[in-house]
């Protein structure tokens, strides 16, 4: 009896090794093939859960997912196979598509020396697309309730993860391109040419704000950054906005102590969510200056470089033409490769006098803004990409009606017709336009999105 049991166990082992469905018919024999995906440099660990496809010349198509070591197992009959896989990775604020492809003949000769054929596929990493964008910019202020003037201590921006991948960004920063107003006479032009227009950097004018911890944003989600006044401004002026629930705030009283711009933030905002400042402008500047007429705002990451040390390094200093060593006109050179998004806003009353502050590689067209009316600059929806998401079925809200009249008297609205805020409240995922041309990517919104 023991002999028969041993023989049975041996037979079972042989069948398992060759995955044979009929020992007497090679046409039905299958062989175990282990396909390993090499880990790209972007990834911290092997790619698990990635679907690998084995497509045979005779039409056989099998799929298997990689395990924790990045290996997918197949039982395949003899044939010539194309193995392929596609995966997305996020790193340093960008999304990368990683492709794998390998053609290999699987034949019985491969298994003469062992039970498994091991194959390895090398990654092909595509160009990255930026995850984090500026969704909304509110800096122009609003009318006071009694009509006595304008209130402009309630500035904010909204950033957005415009991808289906989680963003985890080290050393996230926000700053201005100089001058503060695009129409200012002191600018970055010599002989009608932007002096850094063909360089690989953009100066962060006067100061930058940086987050001491990693910025984490889930797919298709937003975060509000109060540029000044992380409090409920509606308690004083009903036309304003409530920033007491902002996710982050630019607040560093050590360098910027003007309490009208920078009152103590709402207790609802933890101190770890304060964006601290690195100031290299004139020492007496008491507040972080964000233009209420037409700012050039950009967001970026210094990566593994400490933002404070990098921006304070004299080797990274920039001065406006003709103003060398004048701290009023100082900037820090930010490599364009670090920049996620840039928006050039012209004051609606000064469009003809305004000049671009970003090189075309970052921003090829400005958006005009009428200030003092409670308007914001809001990003347009990518209609085709948004409607293509299967999870959006029945969730998109159309009939957007919050556009305004622009500085030329024409309508300024989202051409998609999709109400992004209402759709997101309805559970939809929005993909916003990002062509690096704010003229196409943004419109003027009649009511800031935080004003309900």
Secondary structure, DSSP 8 states (H G I E B T S, - for coil): -HHHHHHHHHHHHHHHHHTBS-TT-GGGB-EEEEEEE---TT-SS---S-EEEEEETTS-EEEEE--TTSEEEEEE-SEEEEEEEEEEEEETTEEEEEEEEEEEEE-GGGGTT-SEEEEEE--EE---EE-EEEEEEE-S-EE-TTSS-EE-S--EEEEEE-SSS-EEESSEEEEE-SSSSTT-SS-SEETTEETTTTSSEEEEESEEEEESS-EEE-TT-EEEEESS--SBGGGT-TTS-B-TT-SEEE--TTT---TTTS----TTS-GGGEEEEEE-S-TT--S----SS--EEEEEE-TTS-HHHHHH-GGGEEE-TT-TT-GGGEEEEEEGGGEEEEEEEEEGGGTTT----S-TTT-S--EEE--SSS-EEEE-B-HHHHHH-GGGTTT--B----BEE-TTSSEE--TT-B-HHHHHHTT----B--SS-HHHHEEEESS-TT--
